[in-house]
Amino acid sequence: MAALSRWEGGGVPASPAAWLLTVARGRARDRMRRDATLARKLPLLIVDEEEDVEPIPDAGPGEAEIDDERLRMIFTACHPALAPAARVALTLRYAGGLATVEIARLFAVAEPAMAARLTRAKRKIAEAGIPYRVPPAADLPARLAGVLAVIYLVFTEGYAPTRGDRVVRDELCAEAIRLGRLLRALVPEDDEVDALLALMLLTHARSAARGGTGGLVLLADQDRGRWDRELLVESLALLPAGGPLGPYGLQARIAAEHAAARTDWQAIAALYEQLVALRPTPAARLNRAVAIAEVEGPEAGLALLDDLEPALGAGHALHTARAELLLRAGDAAAAADAFERAAARAGNAAVRRHLRRRRALAVDRR
């Protein structure tokens, strides 16, 4: 592009290839310097500009040796002085690079509420003088849960983007998986670290089949021949062998059941029961309702959805689930209304088009 803009007025140089190579090298060096500076300065965005805060240094004596810049930043930002939800949200914003609206969707809250949460967390950091330094190796286990949550939510935003027109943001999925692999090398033989990597690989193996000529393709309708077999094999080898499962272990087992030749909804419903007992998030309860509907019928699933309205009503997931179950229950008119509500709340254009197609199907069945 630089050549096109310059050569039109000044003529082609005697050695065009050498000119292009020289300029390209210069641009590459500039970009590398800029990226390195950005990585060093990102933590400064977490506090007010007038605060005198040092950037994250390289690991010093007694500090953990974390070779990757972004993983070091995530461990550093997941400070135990902040509430777990606040530290994860703040890290997603300033180390994960997600926008406030994307983080709000992942936490199932309104964007203004998430913006206020981030502001309160930044204020606490500034007022308490919390230092942002690479934690000692002994402190890594205490920060591990927050780091796992950040990596998982970055992957979630990549696999199901909040905004735009893309079915999958492959670059975010790839970055989360890269961080998962690095974390596994840093914290070996941890079942939840292994399980998170397995969960991401199992899910990402389906990415190529998630989009088609008509847009979003749901799991039940995907061409399994397009799934990445190498990722599936690698992921299954990472699944915890036995013993009690943590949240990521349970979700990885659920993903493995979906990857089986025949989906065992009874097993999936049982796993979701364990997940809700362990971590009763609105998303886990919603997925449990869908699984129960597969086992006991749509009416059983619908009965579990009403309690989720306060937590999930602002997004499209609850309305989408209700619409699908209403359609299966034979109430096409109510399903069409629910699909319309879901479409109105979907920020991703591909998801919105899919929901409008489902609404048209429900209208035809009335």
N, C-alpha and C positions, 0 to 999 in steps of 0.2 A: 504493500500500500504506500509506503514511503517512496519507493521507486516510481510508482505511477504518478504521484503528486509532483515529484521533482523533475523527472525526466521529460514530462510533457512540455515544460517551459525551457529547461536548460539543455536538453539533448541527452542521449544515452552516453555514459562514460566509456572510455576505451576498454575497460575490463568490467563488464556488467556483473559477472559471477563474483569477482573479488569484492566489488562494491556491496553486493547483496550479503555476502558472507560476513564482511566487516560490520555492516549495520546490524545484522541479525545477532552477532556475538555481543555487540554493545547493548542491544535491547534485552537480550537474555540476562546479561549481568545486572542491568537495571532492575529487571523484574525479580531476580533472586534477592538482590539487596532489599527491595521494597517488601517482599514477602517475609524476609527475616526480621525486618524492622517491625512489620505489623504483628508478627508472632510475639515479639518482645513487648510491644506496647499495648496489646489487647487488654492485659490486666488493669492498665491504668483507666480504662473506660468504666471500670466497675465503681469507682469513687468519683466524687465531684472533682471538677477540673482544678479547683484551687488547692486540693489536698496534695501534700508533698509525699508521694508514694513512690518507692523504688520499683522498677520492673522486676519480674521474676528472674533471679540469678540462676546460673548453672548450679548444679548440686554441689554444696560445700561439704565440709567434714561432718560426718554423721547423717547427711541427707541421702535420700534414696537416689540411686543411679537409674534414672529413667531417660533413655536415649532419645525418645521421640519428643519433639517440642510440644505437640498438641496434647499428648497423653500426660506430659509433665504439667501442662497448664490445667488440665482437667483435675488431676489429683490436687493441685495447689488450690484451685477454686472451690473444690468440695470441702470447705472448711467446716469442722464440727461445731464451731460457735454459732452457725446459722441453723435454723430449723431444716430438717431434711428436704422438705418440698421447696423451700426458698433456695437452698444451696444448689439443688438440681436445676431449678428454673434459671438461676443466675448463671450457672455454668453453661447451660444450653445457649443462653443469649450471648455471652461474651467469649466463651471458649469453643462452643459448638457452632456459633454463627447463625443460629436460627432467629427468625423475626419474632416479635412479641405475639403476633396473631397466630403463628405456628405453634409456639409454646402453649398459648392459651388453649388451642384445640387439643393438644396432647394431655393437658391437665383437666380438660372438660370444664373450663371456666370461660367467662366472657373476657374479651381482650382488655377492657378497662380494668377489670379486677386483676388480671395478670400484670398489667403495667404498674398498678399500685403495689402489688406484691414485690416486683422488682425494685421499685423505688424504696420501699421500706427496707429491703435487704441491703441495698447500697448505702442507705443512711446508717444502718447498724454497723456496717463495716467502717464507715468514716468516723462515726462517733466513738466506737469501741477501739479504734486504732488497730484493727486486726491486721497483722502482717501477712502479706501474700508472698510466701516463700515455699520452695520445694519442701514437703514434709519429710521428717526423718523416716528411715526405713521401718522403724517400729510403729509408726503411725499409719502406714498404708492400710492395714486391715480395717482400721476404724473408718477409713474413707472409701473403702471398696464398694460398699452398697451404693453410695452416691455416684461413683464412677460407672458402675454397671448400669444404673438408671439413665445416666447421660448418654452412654453409648447406645442403649436400647432405644431411647426416644429419638436420637438422631436417625437410627435405622428406621424406626416407625414412620418418621416424617418422609424419609426417602421412599419407602415402599407404598405409602398412601399419602401423597402430598396434599397439604392443606389448600394450596392455591395453584394457579396456573392451568395448563392444559395437558400436562404430562401424566400418564398413568403411573409411572415409576420415575423417581429421580435417582438414576443409577449411581451418580457420583456420591450421593449421600450414603446409599447402601454400601458402596464399596469402601467408603471412608470408615463407616462404623465397623465393618468386618475387619478392616485393616487394624483398627484400634483394638478390636476383640482379640485378634491374633497376638498383637503386642502384649496385651494384658495377660493373656494366657502364658506367654513366655516369662513375664515379670512375676506372676503369681501362679506357679505351676501346682497341679494337683488340687485345685479348688473346684468342687463340683459345680458351683453356681457360675463360675467363670467359663468352665467347659460347656455348661448348659446354655448360657447366653450365646456363645459362639455357635453351638449346634442349632439353636433356635433361629438365629439370623441366616445361617447357611441353608437350613431347611426351607425357610420362607423365600430367600432370594433365589433359590433354585427354580422357583415358579415364575420369576419376573418376566421372562420372555413370553410366557403364555398368558400373562395378565392383560396384555394389550393386543388388540386385533384391528382389523380394518374397520370394525364397527365401534371401536373404543374399548372401554373397560370390559374385561371378561372375568366373570366370577369363578371361584374355585371349582364349583361343580361342573362348569361348562368348559373348563380349560382342556386344551389338547396336551395330555400328559407326555406325548412324544417330544414336546418342546421343552420339557423340564430338563435342567442341567443334572445329568446323572452323576458326574464327578462330585458336585457339591452335595448331592444326596448321600453318596457313599461316605464322604468325609464327615458329614454331620452326624450320621447314625453311629459312627465309631466314637463320637464325643459324648453321646448320651450317658448319663450316670447309670452305672451298672445295677445299683440297688440301694437299699436304705431309704430313709425319709427324703423326699424331694422338696427343694425350695421352690420359690415362685418361678424362676427361670427353668428349673428342671421340669416342673409341671407343664409349663407352656411348651417346652421342647417336646415333651411326650405327646402333647395334643397335636403339635405340628407333625410329629412322626405318624400319628394315627391318620391324619389327613393325607399323608404321602403314601399310605399303604394301598395295596391293590383294591381292597374293599374297606370303605370307611366304617368303623365300628362306633356308631353314635352312642351306644350304651357306655363304652369305655370313655369316650370323650366327655359325656355328661358327668361321669364319676370323677374324672380328673378336674373338671371345672368345679365340682362340689368341694374338692380338696383345696383348689386355688382360692375360692371365695372364703372358705374357712380360714385360710392362712392370710389372705390379703383381699379383703372385700371391696375392691375398687368398683366404681360404676361400670367400667369396661368389662371386668371379669363377670360381674352379675349379668350384664347384657348378654355376653357370650354364653353364659350358663343357661339363660332363658331360651336362647336359640337352640342349644343342644338338647334341652329338655323337650322343646317342641318337636325335634326330630324323633325323639323316643316315644313321647306320650301324645303327640298331636299338637296342632297350632294353638288350640284353646289353652292348653297348659302353659305354653310359652307366653301367650298374651296376658295371662293372669299375673305374670311376674314383672311385666313391663311398667305398670302404672307407677310403682314406687320409685322408678328411675327418672321420672319426668323432671324433678327439681335439679338433678345433677347433669342430665344429658339433653334436656329439652332444647338448649340453644344450638346444638349441633345437628347433623343430619343422621347420625348412626341409629339413634333410638327410633326416629320416625321411619327410617328405612326398614328396620327390623319389624316394626309394627305393620307396615304396609305389606311386606312379604307374607307375614303370618296371616293377616286379614285376607289376602288374596287366596292363600291356601285354604282358609276356613270358609271360603265361598262368599265373603262380603266384599264384592268388587268395588262397590260405590265408596265404602269407607277406605278401602285400599287405595283408590285413586286419590282421595283427599290426602291420605298420609303420604303418598308418593310426592304430591305437590308440595306439602310442607317440608319434606326432606329435600327436594330440589331447591326450594327457596333458601335453605340453610347451607347448602353445599358450596364451598368456596372454590372447589376444583371443577373446571369446566367439563372435563371428561366424565367425572362422576355425575354432574348435573345432567348431561345428555343421557347417560344411562338411566337415571331416575325418571327422566321425562319419557323415555321409551317404555319403561315399566308402567308408568302412569297410563300411557296410551293403550297398553295391553289390558290394563284393568278397566279402562273405559269401554273397550270393545267387549268385555265380558259382562258388563252390566245388563 
